């Protein structure tokens, strides 16, 4: 049985309901957490949906040092009716 000791997910993914919310979360991340790298905003169309209204917006940020608190990120996303995806 092998174990992956010391291996960690170095990304956080926040799921938001629309692009405006995603952009506001990116701004808040810079203000509250002083992130080193600009988070990416990615549109995630729901399976089988062609309408842009039926999409989620993801904010993807790197955290190689593991200094960002997952609970605080989840609370931040919650302010915009979003959540943090568990790795």
N, CA, C and O atoms as a CHARMM CRD file, in Angstrom:
* protein
*
  348
    1    1 UNK  N      0.84100  -1.16500   0.00000 PROA 1      0.00000
    2    1 UNK  CA     0.00000   0.00000   0.00000 PROA 1      0.00000
    3    1 UNK  C      0.89700   1.24200   0.00000 PROA 1      0.00000
    4    1 UNK  O      1.71500   1.41700   0.90300 PROA 1      0.00000
    5    2 UNK  N      0.74400   2.09200  -0.99900 PROA 2      0.00000
    6    2 UNK  CA     1.55800   3.29400  -1.06600 PROA 2      0.00000
    7    2 UNK  C      0.73900   4.49600  -0.61600 PROA 2      0.00000
    8    2 UNK  O     -0.48400   4.53100  -0.75300 PROA 2      0.00000
    9    3 UNK  N      1.44100   5.46400  -0.08500 PROA 3      0.00000
   10    3 UNK  CA     0.77900   6.68100   0.35800 PROA 3      0.00000
   11    3 UNK  C      1.42100   7.86500  -0.34400 PROA 3      0.00000
   12    3 UNK  O      2.62900   7.87500  -0.58100 PROA 3      0.00000
   13    4 UNK  N      0.62900   8.84000  -0.66700 PROA 4      0.00000
   14    4 UNK  CA     1.14100  10.06100  -1.27200 PROA 4      0.00000
   15    4 UNK  C      1.37100  11.08300  -0.17300 PROA 4      0.00000
   16    4 UNK  O      0.55400  11.97900   0.03800 PROA 4      0.00000
   17    5 UNK  N      2.46700  10.94500   0.51000 PROA 5      0.00000
   18    5 UNK  CA     2.79300  11.84200   1.60100 PROA 5      0.00000
   19    5 UNK  C      3.35100  13.13100   1.01600 PROA 5      0.00000
   20    5 UNK  O      4.21100  13.10100   0.13600 PROA 5      0.00000
   21    6 UNK  N      2.86000  14.26400   1.50900 PROA 6      0.00000
   22    6 UNK  CA     3.36500  15.54600   1.07800 PROA 6      0.00000
   23    6 UNK  C      2.74300  16.07000  -0.20800 PROA 6      0.00000
   24    6 UNK  O      3.08100  17.16800  -0.65100 PROA 6      0.00000
   25    7 UNK  N      1.84600  15.31000  -0.80900 PROA 7      0.00000
   26    7 UNK  CA     1.19400  15.76000  -2.02400 PROA 7      0.00000
   27    7 UNK  C     -0.10400  16.45800  -1.63800 PROA 7      0.00000
   28    7 UNK  O     -0.91800  15.90700  -0.89600 PROA 7      0.00000
   29    8 UNK  N     -0.28900  17.66500  -2.14300 PROA 8      0.00000
   30    8 UNK  CA    -1.51500  18.38600  -1.82300 PROA 8      0.00000
   31    8 UNK  C     -2.05300  19.06100  -3.07500 PROA 8      0.00000
   32    8 UNK  O     -1.30600  19.35700  -4.00700 PROA 8      0.00000
   33    9 UNK  N     -3.34100  19.29700  -3.08200 PROA 9      0.00000
   34    9 UNK  CA    -3.96200  20.02700  -4.17200 PROA 9      0.00000
   35    9 UNK  C     -3.55300  21.48600  -4.01400 PROA 9      0.00000
   36    9 UNK  O     -3.69800  22.05900  -2.93400 PROA 9      0.00000
   37   10 UNK  N     -3.05100  22.07600  -5.06500 PROA 10     0.00000
   38   10 UNK  CA    -2.54900  23.44100  -4.96300 PROA 10     0.00000
   39   10 UNK  C     -3.50900  24.43800  -5.59600 PROA 10     0.00000
   40   10 UNK  O     -3.13700  25.57900  -5.87100 PROA 10     0.00000
   41   11 UNK  N     -4.74700  24.00400  -5.82700 PROA 11     0.00000
   42   11 UNK  CA    -5.74700  24.88600  -6.41800 PROA 11     0.00000
   43   11 UNK  C     -7.00900  24.87600  -5.57300 PROA 11     0.00000
   44   11 UNK  O     -7.33900  23.88700  -4.91900 PROA 11     0.00000
   45   12 UNK  N     -7.70100  26.00100  -5.60700 PROA 12     0.00000
   46   12 UNK  CA    -9.03300  26.10200  -5.03100 PROA 12     0.00000
   47   12 UNK  C     -9.96100  26.49700  -6.16700 PROA 12     0.00000
   48   12 UNK  O     -9.59500  27.30100  -7.02400 PROA 12     0.00000
   49   13 UNK  N    -11.15600  25.93700  -6.17400 PROA 13     0.00000
   50   13 UNK  CA   -12.14900  26.27500  -7.19300 PROA 13     0.00000
   51   13 UNK  C    -13.39700  26.78200  -6.47900 PROA 13     0.00000
   52   13 UNK  O    -14.02000  26.06800  -5.69300 PROA 13     0.00000
   53   14 UNK  N    -13.74400  28.03100  -6.77300 PROA 14     0.00000
   54   14 UNK  CA   -14.95400  28.63400  -6.22500 PROA 14     0.00000
   55   14 UNK  C    -15.99400  28.66600  -7.34000 PROA 14     0.00000
   56   14 UNK  O    -15.70000  29.09900  -8.45400 PROA 14     0.00000
   57   15 UNK  N    -17.20300  28.21000  -7.04200 PROA 15     0.00000
   58   15 UNK  CA   -18.28300  28.14100  -8.02800 PROA 15     0.00000
   59   15 UNK  C    -19.25000  29.28100  -7.74800 PROA 15     0.00000
   60   15 UNK  O    -19.76800  29.41500  -6.63900 PROA 15     0.00000
   61   16 UNK  N    -19.48800  30.11000  -8.77900 PROA 16     0.00000
   62   16 UNK  CA   -20.34900  31.27800  -8.63400 PROA 16     0.00000
   63   16 UNK  C    -21.48000  31.23000  -9.65100 PROA 16     0.00000
   64   16 UNK  O    -21.34400  30.58900 -10.69300 PROA 16     0.00000
   65   17 UNK  N    -22.59500  31.89900  -9.36500 PROA 17     0.00000
   66   17 UNK  CA   -23.76600  31.81600 -10.23200 PROA 17     0.00000
   67   17 UNK  C    -23.66700  32.61500 -11.52700 PROA 17     0.00000
   68   17 UNK  O    -24.35000  32.28900 -12.49800 PROA 17     0.00000
   69   18 UNK  N    -22.82200  33.66400 -11.56500 PROA 18     0.00000
   70   18 UNK  CA   -22.73500  34.45700 -12.79400 PROA 18     0.00000
   71   18 UNK  C    -21.37000  35.13700 -12.88400 PROA 18     0.00000
   72   18 UNK  O    -20.59400  35.14100 -11.92800 PROA 18     0.00000
   73   19 UNK  N    -21.10100  35.70800 -14.04600 PROA 19     0.00000
   74   19 UNK  CA   -19.79500  36.32800 -14.28600 PROA 19     0.00000
   75   19 UNK  C    -19.55300  37.52800 -13.36200 PROA 19     0.00000
   76   19 UNK  O    -18.44300  37.70800 -12.86100 PROA 19     0.00000
   77   20 UNK  N    -20.57300  38.33800 -13.13700 PROA 20     0.00000
   78   20 UNK  CA   -20.40900  39.49600 -12.25500 PROA 20     0.00000
   79   20 UNK  C    -19.95500  39.06400 -10.86500 PROA 20     0.00000
   80   20 UNK  O    -19.05100  39.66200 -10.28200 PROA 20     0.00000
   81   21 UNK  N    -20.59200  38.02000 -10.34100 PROA 21     0.00000
   82   21 UNK  CA   -20.21400  37.51200  -9.02000 PROA 21     0.00000
   83   21 UNK  C    -18.77100  37.01500  -9.04300 PROA 21     0.00000
   84   21 UNK  O    -18.01500  37.27200  -8.10600 PROA 21     0.00000
   85   22 UNK  N    -18.38300  36.30700 -10.10100 PROA 22     0.00000
   86   22 UNK  CA   -17.01600  35.79400 -10.20800 PROA 22     0.00000
   87   22 UNK  C    -16.00800  36.93900 -10.21900 PROA 22     0.00000
   88   22 UNK  O    -14.97500  36.86900  -9.55200 PROA 22     0.00000
   89   23 UNK  N    -16.30700  37.99200 -10.97500 PROA 23     0.00000
   90   23 UNK  CA   -15.39500  39.13700 -11.03200 PROA 23     0.00000
   91   23 UNK  C    -15.29300  39.83900  -9.68400 PROA 23     0.00000
   92   23 UNK  O    -14.21100  40.27700  -9.29300 PROA 23     0.00000
   93   24 UNK  N    -16.40200  39.94900  -8.97600 PROA 24     0.00000
   94   24 UNK  CA   -16.38400  40.57400  -7.65500 PROA 24     0.00000
   95   24 UNK  C    -15.59900  39.72500  -6.65300 PROA 24     0.00000
   96   24 UNK  O    -14.89700  40.26200  -5.79600 PROA 24     0.00000
   97   25 UNK  N    -15.71800  38.40500  -6.76100 PROA 25     0.00000
   98   25 UNK  CA   -14.97100  37.51200  -5.87400 PROA 25     0.00000
   99   25 UNK  C    -13.47400  37.64500  -6.13600 PROA 25     0.00000
  100   25 UNK  O    -12.68500  37.66100  -5.19100 PROA 25     0.00000
  101   26 UNK  N    -13.06900  37.74100  -7.40400 PROA 26     0.00000
  102   26 UNK  CA   -11.65100  37.92100  -7.72100 PROA 26     0.00000
  103   26 UNK  C    -11.12400  39.20100  -7.07600 PROA 26     0.00000
  104   26 UNK  O    -10.02900  39.21700  -6.51400 PROA 26     0.00000
  105   27 UNK  N    -11.90500  40.26400  -7.16100 PROA 27     0.00000
  106   27 UNK  CA   -11.50200  41.52900  -6.54100 PROA 27     0.00000
  107   27 UNK  C    -11.38800  41.37300  -5.02200 PROA 27     0.00000
  108   27 UNK  O    -10.42800  41.85100  -4.41700 PROA 27     0.00000
  109   28 UNK  N    -12.36400  40.70700  -4.41400 PROA 28     0.00000
  110   28 UNK  CA   -12.35300  40.50000  -2.96400 PROA 28     0.00000
  111   28 UNK  C    -11.18600  39.61500  -2.53800 PROA 28     0.00000
  112   28 UNK  O    -10.61300  39.82200  -1.46900 PROA 28     0.00000
  113   29 UNK  N    -10.83200  38.63900  -3.35600 PROA 29     0.00000
  114   29 UNK  CA    -9.69000  37.77500  -3.03600 PROA 29     0.00000
  115   29 UNK  C     -8.41600  38.59800  -2.92300 PROA 29     0.00000
  116   29 UNK  O     -7.61300  38.40000  -2.01100 PROA 29     0.00000
  117   30 UNK  N     -8.24100  39.52400  -3.86000 PROA 30     0.00000
  118   30 UNK  CA    -7.05400  40.38000  -3.82000 PROA 30     0.00000
  119   30 UNK  C     -7.02200  41.26400  -2.59100 PROA 30     0.00000
  120   30 UNK  O     -5.96200  41.48800  -2.00700 PROA 30     0.00000
  121   31 UNK  N     -8.18100  41.76600  -2.19700 PROA 31     0.00000
  122   31 UNK  CA    -8.25900  42.66300  -1.04200 PROA 31     0.00000
  123   31 UNK  C     -8.11700  41.91900   0.28200 PROA 31     0.00000
  124   31 UNK  O     -7.41100  42.38100   1.18000 PROA 31     0.00000
  125   32 UNK  N     -8.77600  40.78100   0.40900 PROA 32     0.00000
  126   32 UNK  CA    -8.82600  40.07100   1.70100 PROA 32     0.00000
  127   32 UNK  C     -7.68000  39.10500   1.92100 PROA 32     0.00000
  128   32 UNK  O     -7.23200  38.91600   3.05200 PROA 32     0.00000
  129   33 UNK  N     -7.19800  38.48500   0.83600 PROA 33     0.00000
  130   33 UNK  CA    -6.21900  37.41400   0.99300 PROA 33     0.00000
  131   33 UNK  C     -4.86000  37.73200   0.38800 PROA 33     0.00000
  132   33 UNK  O     -3.91800  36.95700   0.55300 PROA 33     0.00000
  133   34 UNK  N     -4.74100  38.85200  -0.30700 PROA 34     0.00000
  134   34 UNK  CA    -3.47100  39.23600  -0.94100 PROA 34     0.00000
  135   34 UNK  C     -2.86900  38.06300  -1.71700 PROA 34     0.00000
  136   34 UNK  O     -1.71900  37.68400  -1.49900 PROA 34     0.00000
  137   35 UNK  N     -3.66700  37.49500  -2.62800 PROA 35     0.00000
  138   35 UNK  CA    -3.18900  36.36300  -3.42400 PROA 35     0.00000
  139   35 UNK  C     -2.04200  36.80800  -4.32500 PROA 35     0.00000
  140   35 UNK  O     -2.03400  37.92900  -4.83500 PROA 35     0.00000
  141   36 UNK  N     -1.07500  35.91500  -4.51200 PROA 36     0.00000
  142   36 UNK  CA     0.11700  36.22900  -5.30000 PROA 36     0.00000
  143   36 UNK  C     -0.16800  36.26200  -6.79800 PROA 36     0.00000
  144   36 UNK  O      0.41300  37.06500  -7.52900 PROA 36     0.00000
  145   37 UNK  N     -1.03600  35.41200  -7.23800 PROA 37     0.00000
  146   37 UNK  CA    -1.31500  35.25200  -8.66600 PROA 37     0.00000
  147   37 UNK  C     -2.78000  35.56400  -8.94700 PROA 37     0.00000
  148   37 UNK  O     -3.65800  35.18300  -8.17300 PROA 37     0.00000
  149   38 UNK  N     -3.04300  36.25200 -10.04500 PROA 38     0.00000
  150   38 UNK  CA    -4.42300  36.59900 -10.41700 PROA 38     0.00000
  151   38 UNK  C     -5.22800  35.31200 -10.64100 PROA 38     0.00000
  152   38 UNK  O     -4.84200  34.48000 -11.46200 PROA 38     0.00000
  153   39 UNK  N     -6.33300  35.14300  -9.92600 PROA 39     0.00000
  154   39 UNK  CA    -7.19000  33.97500 -10.14900 PROA 39     0.00000
  155   39 UNK  C     -7.77400  33.99100 -11.56300 PROA 39     0.00000
  156   39 UNK  O     -7.96800  35.05700 -12.14700 PROA 39     0.00000
  157   40 UNK  N     -8.04900  32.81900 -12.10100 PROA 40     0.00000
  158   40 UNK  CA    -8.65400  32.70500 -13.43300 PROA 40     0.00000
  159   40 UNK  C    -10.15900  32.55600 -13.28200 PROA 40     0.00000
  160   40 UNK  O    -10.64300  31.90700 -12.35500 PROA 40     0.00000
  161   41 UNK  N    -10.89500  33.17000 -14.21200 PROA 41     0.00000
  162   41 UNK  CA   -12.34400  33.01100 -14.27700 PROA 41     0.00000
  163   41 UNK  C    -12.64400  32.11400 -15.47300 PROA 41     0.00000
  164   41 UNK  O    -12.18200  32.36700 -16.58500 PROA 41     0.00000
  165   42 UNK  N    -13.42400  31.06200 -15.22900 PROA 42     0.00000
  166   42 UNK  CA   -13.72900  30.08100 -16.26200 PROA 42     0.00000
  167   42 UNK  C    -15.23500  29.85300 -16.29700 PROA 42     0.00000
  168   42 UNK  O    -15.86300  29.64500 -15.25800 PROA 42     0.00000
  169   43 UNK  N    -15.80900  29.89500 -17.49000 PROA 43     0.00000
  170   43 UNK  CA   -17.23500  29.58400 -17.64600 PROA 43     0.00000
  171   43 UNK  C    -17.38800  28.07600 -17.73400 PROA 43     0.00000
  172   43 UNK  O    -16.66900  27.41500 -18.48300 PROA 43     0.00000
  173   44 UNK  N    -18.31900  27.53600 -16.97000 PROA 44     0.00000
  174   44 UNK  CA   -18.56200  26.09200 -16.94000 PROA 44     0.00000
  175   44 UNK  C    -20.01800  25.84300 -17.31000 PROA 44     0.00000
  176   44 UNK  O    -20.90600  25.95300 -16.46400 PROA 44     0.00000
  177   45 UNK  N    -20.26300  25.50600 -18.57700 PROA 45     0.00000
  178   45 UNK  CA   -21.63000  25.23900 -19.02300 PROA 45     0.00000
  179   45 UNK  C    -22.11900  23.94400 -18.39400 PROA 45     0.00000
  180   45 UNK  O    -21.38300  22.96000 -18.32000 PROA 45     0.00000
  181   46 UNK  N    -23.34900  23.95300 -17.94900 PROA 46     0.00000
  182   46 UNK  CA   -23.93000  22.75000 -17.36700 PROA 46     0.00000
  183   46 UNK  C    -24.20200  21.74800 -18.48100 PROA 46     0.00000
  184   46 UNK  O    -24.53400  22.13500 -19.60100 PROA 46     0.00000
  185   47 UNK  N    -24.06700  20.49400 -18.18200 PROA 47     0.00000
  186   47 UNK  CA   -24.22700  19.43400 -19.18300 PROA 47     0.00000
  187   47 UNK  C    -25.55900  19.55700 -19.91000 PROA 47     0.00000
  188   47 UNK  O    -26.61600  19.62800 -19.28300 PROA 47     0.00000
  189   48 UNK  N    -25.49900  19.58200 -21.22900 PROA 48     0.00000
  190   48 UNK  CA   -26.69700  19.61000 -22.04600 PROA 48     0.00000
  191   48 UNK  C    -27.32100  20.97600 -22.20000 PROA 48     0.00000
  192   48 UNK  O    -28.37800  21.09700 -22.82000 PROA 48     0.00000
  193   49 UNK  N    -26.70300  22.00800 -21.65700 PROA 49     0.00000
  194   49 UNK  CA   -27.27400  23.35200 -21.72500 PROA 49     0.00000
  195   49 UNK  C    -26.47300  24.21500 -22.68900 PROA 49     0.00000
  196   49 UNK  O    -25.24700  24.28100 -22.60200 PROA 49     0.00000
  197   50 UNK  N    -27.17400  24.88000 -23.61200 PROA 50     0.00000
  198   50 UNK  CA   -26.51800  25.77100 -24.56300 PROA 50     0.00000
  199   50 UNK  C    -26.67300  27.23300 -24.16300 PROA 50     0.00000
  200   50 UNK  O    -25.92500  28.08500 -24.64300 PROA 50     0.00000
  201   51 UNK  N    -27.61000  27.53000 -23.31100 PROA 51     0.00000
  202   51 UNK  CA   -27.92700  28.89700 -22.92400 PROA 51     0.00000
  203   51 UNK  C    -26.89600  29.41700 -21.92400 PROA 51     0.00000
  204   51 UNK  O    -26.59400  28.75200 -20.93400 PROA 51     0.00000
  205   52 UNK  N    -26.36400  30.59700 -22.18600 PROA 52     0.00000
  206   52 UNK  CA   -25.36600  31.18400 -21.29200 PROA 52     0.00000
  207   52 UNK  C    -25.92100  31.40800 -19.88700 PROA 52     0.00000
  208   52 UNK  O    -25.16400  31.44500 -18.91600 PROA 52     0.00000
  209   53 UNK  N    -27.22900  31.55700 -19.78000 PROA 53     0.00000
  210   53 UNK  CA   -27.83300  31.74400 -18.45800 PROA 53     0.00000
  211   53 UNK  C    -27.71500  30.48400 -17.61100 PROA 53     0.00000
  212   53 UNK  O    -27.78500  30.54900 -16.38400 PROA 53     0.00000
  213   54 UNK  N    -27.53600  29.34200 -18.25900 PROA 54     0.00000
  214   54 UNK  CA   -27.44500  28.07300 -17.54600 PROA 54     0.00000
  215   54 UNK  C    -25.99500  27.65200 -17.35600 PROA 54     0.00000
  216   54 UNK  O    -25.65200  26.48400 -17.53800 PROA 54     0.00000
  217   55 UNK  N    -25.16000  28.59200 -16.99600 PROA 55     0.00000
  218   55 UNK  CA   -23.74800  28.30100 -16.78200 PROA 55     0.00000
  219   55 UNK  C    -23.35400  28.70900 -15.38200 PROA 55     0.00000
  220   55 UNK  O    -23.94600  29.60700 -14.78200 PROA 55     0.00000
  221   56 UNK  N    -22.34200  28.02900 -14.87400 PROA 56     0.00000
  222   56 UNK  CA   -21.72800  28.43500 -13.62000 PROA 56     0.00000
  223   56 UNK  C    -20.40400  29.08800 -13.98400 PROA 56     0.00000
  224   56 UNK  O    -19.84100  28.81600 -15.04400 PROA 56     0.00000
  225   57 UNK  N    -19.92600  29.92100 -13.13200 PROA 57     0.00000
  226   57 UNK  CA   -18.63900  30.56900 -13.34000 PROA 57     0.00000
  227   57 UNK  C    -17.70400  30.12200 -12.23600 PROA 57     0.00000
  228   57 UNK  O    -18.05500  30.15200 -11.05600 PROA 57     0.00000
  229   58 UNK  N    -16.52100  29.71000 -12.62500 PROA 58     0.00000
  230   58 UNK  CA   -15.53700  29.20200 -11.68400 PROA 58     0.00000
  231   58 UNK  C    -14.41900  30.22100 -11.51300 PROA 58     0.00000
  232   58 UNK  O    -13.97200  30.84100 -12.47800 PROA 58     0.00000
  233   59 UNK  N    -13.98300  30.38200 -10.29100 PROA 59     0.00000
  234   59 UNK  CA   -12.78500  31.15800  -9.99900 PROA 59     0.00000
  235   59 UNK  C    -11.75300  30.14900  -9.52000 PROA 59     0.00000
  236   59 UNK  O    -11.93500  29.49200  -8.49500 PROA 59     0.00000
  237   60 UNK  N    -10.67300  30.03500 -10.27200 PROA 60     0.00000
  238   60 UNK  CA    -9.62800  29.05500  -9.96800 PROA 60     0.00000
  239   60 UNK  C     -8.39700  29.80600  -9.48900 PROA 60     0.00000
  240   60 UNK  O     -7.88200  30.68100 -10.18500 PROA 60     0.00000
  241   61 UNK  N     -7.92800  29.45800  -8.29600 PROA 61     0.00000
  242   61 UNK  CA    -6.73400  30.11400  -7.78800 PROA 61     0.00000
  243   61 UNK  C     -5.74700  29.10200  -7.25800 PROA 61     0.00000
  244   61 UNK  O     -6.11100  28.08500  -6.66800 PROA 61     0.00000
  245   62 UNK  N     -4.49400  29.41200  -7.48700 PROA 62     0.00000
  246   62 UNK  CA    -3.40600  28.54000  -7.03700 PROA 62     0.00000
  247   62 UNK  C     -3.04000  28.88700  -5.59900 PROA 62     0.00000
  248   62 UNK  O     -3.09000  30.04300  -5.18000 PROA 62     0.00000
  249   63 UNK  N     -2.67100  27.84500  -4.86100 PROA 63     0.00000
  250   63 UNK  CA    -2.29300  28.02200  -3.45100 PROA 63     0.00000
  251   63 UNK  C     -1.22100  26.99100  -3.12700 PROA 63     0.00000
  252   63 UNK  O     -1.41700  26.11600  -2.28400 PROA 63     0.00000
  253   64 UNK  N     -0.09300  27.10800  -3.80500 PROA 64     0.00000
  254   64 UNK  CA     0.96500  26.10600  -3.65500 PROA 64     0.00000
  255   64 UNK  C      1.49700  26.00700  -2.23700 PROA 64     0.00000
  256   64 UNK  O      1.92500  24.93500  -1.80800 PROA 64     0.00000
  257   65 UNK  N      1.47500  27.10500  -1.50800 PROA 65     0.00000
  258   65 UNK  CA     1.99100  27.09200  -0.13700 PROA 65     0.00000
  259   65 UNK  C      0.93400  26.65400   0.87000 PROA 65     0.00000
  260   65 UNK  O      1.24600  26.47100   2.04600 PROA 65     0.00000
  261   66 UNK  N     -0.31100  26.48300   0.42700 PROA 66     0.00000
  262   66 UNK  CA    -1.37300  26.04500   1.31300 PROA 66     0.00000
  263   66 UNK  C     -1.71000  27.04300   2.39900 PROA 66     0.00000
  264   66 UNK  O     -2.08100  26.65500   3.50700 PROA 66     0.00000
  265   67 UNK  N     -1.58600  28.33100   2.09300 PROA 67     0.00000
  266   67 UNK  CA    -1.81200  29.35300   3.12500 PROA 67     0.00000
  267   67 UNK  C     -3.24200  29.86900   3.16600 PROA 67     0.00000
  268   67 UNK  O     -3.60900  30.57100   4.10900 PROA 67     0.00000
  269   68 UNK  N     -4.06400  29.54000   2.16700 PROA 68     0.00000
  270   68 UNK  CA    -5.44500  30.01700   2.14600 PROA 68     0.00000
  271   68 UNK  C     -6.34900  29.05800   2.90800 PROA 68     0.00000
  272   68 UNK  O     -6.29400  27.84500   2.70500 PROA 68     0.00000
  273   69 UNK  N     -7.17000  29.60500   3.77500 PROA 69     0.00000
  274   69 UNK  CA    -8.07000  28.80100   4.59900 PROA 69     0.00000
  275   69 UNK  C     -9.29400  28.38900   3.77900 PROA 69     0.00000
  276   69 UNK  O    -10.05400  29.25000   3.33600 PROA 69     0.00000
  277   70 UNK  N     -9.49700  27.08300   3.57100 PROA 70     0.00000
  278   70 UNK  CA   -10.64600  26.62800   2.78500 PROA 70     0.00000
  279   70 UNK  C    -11.97800  27.12600   3.33200 PROA 70     0.00000
  280   70 UNK  O    -12.86400  27.47400   2.55200 PROA 70     0.00000
  281   71 UNK  N    -12.13900  27.16900   4.63100 PROA 71     0.00000
  282   71 UNK  CA   -13.38300  27.64600   5.22800 PROA 71     0.00000
  283   71 UNK  C    -13.64100  29.11100   4.92400 PROA 71     0.00000
  284   71 UNK  O    -14.77300  29.50900   4.64800 PROA 71     0.00000
  285   72 UNK  N    -12.58300  29.90900   4.97600 PROA 72     0.00000
  286   72 UNK  CA   -12.72100  31.33800   4.66900 PROA 72     0.00000
  287   72 UNK  C    -13.06500  31.53700   3.19500 PROA 72     0.00000
  288   72 UNK  O    -13.84600  32.42600   2.85400 PROA 72     0.00000
  289   73 UNK  N    -12.48400  30.71100   2.31900 PROA 73     0.00000
  290   73 UNK  CA   -12.80400  30.80500   0.88500 PROA 73     0.00000
  291   73 UNK  C    -14.25100  30.40100   0.63300 PROA 73     0.00000
  292   73 UNK  O    -14.93600  31.02200  -0.18100 PROA 73     0.00000
  293   74 UNK  N    -14.71800  29.37000   1.32000 PROA 74     0.00000
  294   74 UNK  CA   -16.10900  28.93800   1.16900 PROA 74     0.00000
  295   74 UNK  C    -17.05700  30.04100   1.64500 PROA 74     0.00000
  296   74 UNK  O    -18.07900  30.30600   1.01200 PROA 74     0.00000
  297   75 UNK  N    -16.71200  30.67900   2.75800 PROA 75     0.00000
  298   75 UNK  CA   -17.54000  31.77600   3.27800 PROA 75     0.00000
  299   75 UNK  C    -17.55800  32.95200   2.30700 PROA 75     0.00000
  300   75 UNK  O    -18.59900  33.57500   2.09800 PROA 75     0.00000
  301   76 UNK  N    -16.40900  33.25400   1.71600 PROA 76     0.00000
  302   76 UNK  CA   -16.33100  34.33000   0.73000 PROA 76     0.00000
  303   76 UNK  C    -17.23200  34.02500  -0.46100 PROA 76     0.00000
  304   76 UNK  O    -18.01200  34.88200  -0.87400 PROA 76     0.00000
  305   77 UNK  N    -17.13800  32.83200  -1.01300 PROA 77     0.00000
  306   77 UNK  CA   -17.98600  32.45500  -2.14700 PROA 77     0.00000
  307   77 UNK  C    -19.46000  32.51200  -1.75200 PROA 77     0.00000
  308   77 UNK  O    -20.30600  32.90400  -2.55700 PROA 77     0.00000
  309   78 UNK  N    -19.76600  32.12400  -0.52500 PROA 78     0.00000
  310   78 UNK  CA   -21.14300  32.14600  -0.03400 PROA 78     0.00000
  311   78 UNK  C    -21.75200  33.53300  -0.01500 PROA 78     0.00000
  312   78 UNK  O    -22.96900  33.67900  -0.13200 PROA 78     0.00000
  313   79 UNK  N    -20.91800  34.55500   0.13000 PROA 79     0.00000
  314   79 UNK  CA   -21.42100  35.93200   0.10100 PROA 79     0.00000
  315   79 UNK  C    -22.03700  36.26800  -1.26100 PROA 79     0.00000
  316   79 UNK  O    -22.85200  37.18500  -1.36600 PROA 79     0.00000
  317   80 UNK  N    -21.65000  35.53000  -2.29500 PROA 80     0.00000
  318   80 UNK  CA   -22.19100  35.72500  -3.64600 PROA 80     0.00000
  319   80 UNK  C    -23.00700  34.50800  -4.09400 PROA 80     0.00000
  320   80 UNK  O    -23.12700  34.24600  -5.29100 PROA 80     0.00000
  321   81 UNK  N    -23.56500  33.77100  -3.13700 PROA 81     0.00000
  322   81 UNK  CA   -24.38400  32.58900  -3.39700 PROA 81     0.00000
  323   81 UNK  C    -23.61500  31.49500  -4.13400 PROA 81     0.00000
  324   81 UNK  O    -24.16900  30.79100  -4.97800 PROA 81     0.00000
  325   82 UNK  N    -22.34400  31.36600  -3.80400 PROA 82     0.00000
  326   82 UNK  CA   -21.49800  30.33600  -4.39700 PROA 82     0.00000
  327   82 UNK  C    -20.94500  29.42200  -3.32800 PROA 82     0.00000
  328   82 UNK  O    -21.38400  29.45300  -2.17900 PROA 82     0.00000
  329   83 UNK  N    -19.98400  28.61100  -3.71100 PROA 83     0.00000
  330   83 UNK  CA   -19.34400  27.68100  -2.78200 PROA 83     0.00000
  331   83 UNK  C    -17.97100  27.30200  -3.29600 PROA 83     0.00000
  332   83 UNK  O    -17.62800  27.57800  -4.44500 PROA 83     0.00000
  333   84 UNK  N    -17.18100  26.66200  -2.43200 PROA 84     0.00000
  334   84 UNK  CA   -15.86000  26.14300  -2.79500 PROA 84     0.00000
  335   84 UNK  C    -16.00300  24.65500  -3.04400 PROA 84     0.00000
  336   84 UNK  O    -16.54600  23.91800  -2.22100 PROA 84     0.00000
  337   85 UNK  N    -15.50500  24.22800  -4.19500 PROA 85     0.00000
  338   85 UNK  CA   -15.53000  22.80100  -4.51400 PROA 85     0.00000
  339   85 UNK  C    -14.50800  22.08600  -3.65900 PROA 85     0.00000
  340   85 UNK  O    -13.38500  22.56600  -3.50300 PROA 85     0.00000
  341   86 UNK  N    -14.87200  20.96300  -3.11200 PROA 86     0.00000
  342   86 UNK  CA   -13.92300  20.13900  -2.37700 PROA 86     0.00000
  343   86 UNK  C    -13.03100  19.41800  -3.38900 PROA 86     0.00000
  344   86 UNK  O    -13.51800  18.94000  -4.41300 PROA 86     0.00000
  345   87 UNK  N    -11.72200  19.33700  -3.10800 PROA 87     0.00000
  346   87 UNK  CA   -10.80600  18.65600  -4.05600 PROA 87     0.00000
  347   87 UNK  C    -11.11500  17.17400  -4.15600 PROA 87     0.00000
  348   87 UNK  O    -10.45000  16.45300  -4.90000 PROA 87     0.00000
